[in-house]
Amino acid sequence: MEVFTSQQLNYISLISSRCGWSDTVDKAIVIDFYGLSEVKEVHCPQCDAQLAALRK
């Protein structure tokens, strides 16, 4: 799993290998662990597969 900055993900199309969903990060689910982790996880809205991680 690669870790990206928010600016990098603005230009990347995400694809779920589990269900085939494809779109940009603004259509995905972003999970923030509020101080427990240095990254936010990006998940597929259809199958909940983790697609990427964002540096905070």
C-alpha positions in Angstrom: 0.0 0.0 0.0 1.4 3.3 -1.0 1.1 6.4 1.1 0.3 9.6 -0.8 -0.1 13.3 0.0 -3.5 14.9 -0.5 -2.2 16.8 -3.5 -1.0 13.6 -5.2 -4.3 11.8 -4.8 -6.1 14.7 -6.5 -4.6 13.4 -9.8 -4.8 9.6 -9.2 -7.8 7.4 -10.1 -8.4 4.7 -7.5 -9.4 1.2 -8.4 -10.7 -1.5 -6.0 -9.3 -5.0 -6.9 -12.0 -6.5 -4.8 -15.1 -5.1 -6.5 -13.8 -3.1 -9.5 -15.1 0.3 -8.3 -13.1 3.1 -9.9 -13.1 6.9 -9.1 -11.2 9.6 -7.5 -10.4 10.1 -3.8 -13.2 12.6 -3.3 -15.7 9.8 -4.0 -14.0 7.4 -1.6 -14.3 7.1 2.1 -11.5 8.7 4.1 -11.0 7.5 7.6 -9.0 9.6 10.1 -7.8 8.1 13.4 -7.5 11.5 15.1 -4.0 11.3 16.6 -3.7 7.5 16.7 -2.0 7.2 13.3 0.2 9.3 11.0 -2.0 8.5 8.0 -5.6 8.6 7.0 -7.0 5.4 5.2 -8.8 5.7 1.9 -11.5 2.9 1.5 -13.8 1.8 -1.3 -17.4 3.0 -0.8 -18.8 -0.3 -2.2 -16.7 -3.0 -0.7 -14.7 -1.2 2.1 -11.3 -2.4 0.7 -8.4 -0.1 1.7 -7.3 1.6 -1.5 -4.6 4.0 -0.3 -3.3 6.0 2.6 -2.9 9.8 3.0 -0.2 11.5 5.0 -1.6 13.9 7.5 
